[in-house]
Structure formats: structure tokens, C-alpha cells
Amino acid sequence: MFNKSQYGNKWPFSVDQIEVFCEGASDVYFTANGTTYALNGAARGKVNAGNSNITSHDMEELRLSDPNFTDSKMAIPPDFVEQGLRLCK
């Protein structure tokens, strides 16, 4: 579980916490407020191709704008995906 207090102004989402999990060999997802989102490319690819058993929403609806760059979203910390991949093993 990751939460806003751990990341301060680097927190990328409009929700206060997320829980990361893995499906299959390398598909990383997270849940926030009871909704599931694909986190990495492997998960997004399966969802977009209709090859996932998980109903996933677009995480862009939760991503905050980066105050330092016009028309950019906050970066997703790499440890979110890294933790998910560790759960795949």
C-alpha cells in the first residue's frame, strides 16, 4: 500500500492511497477507492486488447497535473511498479 503522506508533493494521484497487486506473470494493477487501474504497460496492453480478466479504468482520470510542466501529468514513482512486479513472483 502506498499513500500520499509517503510522497508529499511527488504524489501523482487525486486519491490519498493506492494498493498495488499483480495478475499473471507481469501485469501490475492498483486499486483506489474500490476501483481498479492498470499500472504498467503489460497490464494496459492486456486490458486494451480485451485479454484481461480484470475490469480496469484509465488511471489518467486520477493523475494530477505536474505544476512544473505545462500540459504534463505527475510522474508515477518507479517503486509502484517495482513492488507490483515483486508480487508477481
N, C-alpha and C positions, 0 to 999 in steps of 0.2 A: 504494500500500500504506500502510495506517495501522497503528500499533502502540501498545500500552499505554504504552510509555515516553514517547511524544509527548504524552500527555494526562494522565498521572498519575491523580489521584483523580476526574477527569472522564471516564475511560474507561468506556463503557457496557456492555461485554460481558465474559463469563466466559472468553473466549479472549484470547490475547495479541496477535493481529494479524488484520486482515481485508484482503482485496483487493477493491476496488470495480471494477465493469465495467458497461457499458451494452449493452442489447439493443434494437434498433429505434430509434425517434425519441426516447424519453424514459423508458425502463424501466431503472431503476437497481437492480442486484443487488450482493451481495457474497458472497465465499466465505471460509469459515473451516474449517480442518481438512478440506478436501475436500468440504464441504457448501455448497450454495448457498442464499441467503436473499434474498427481495425486500426492498429497502431503502426505496423510495419508493412513494407511492400508486399511481402508474401501473403499476408492476410488480406490486404486491399485487393491484390490480384485475384485471389480466390473468390472474394465477395463479388467483385466486378464481373467475373466470368460465370457467376452462378454456381461455383463449385464448393461453396462453404455451407456447412450445416448451421452456421451461426448467422442470425439476422443482425446486420451491423449498420449503424448510421455513419454519416460523414463526420469525422472528427473536426473538420473545418468549422462546423457550427459552434464548437466550443473554444476554438483557438482565439486568443487575444491578439490584437494588433500590436506590433512592435513599436513602441514610442520613439525609437531611434531611427527607424527607417520607414519612409512613406510607402504605403501600399504593401507592407510586409507583415507577416504574422510572426509571433514569438517562436523561437526555435524549440523543438522538442528535445529535452535533455537526453543524451545517449543512454544514460543508465536506465531509462524506462524500458527501452527495447532490450538492453542487455539483461535486465532482470527477467524479462519475459522469456528470452532465449534460454536462460539458465533453467527455467521451469520446464522447458521442452525436453530436457534431458532426463 
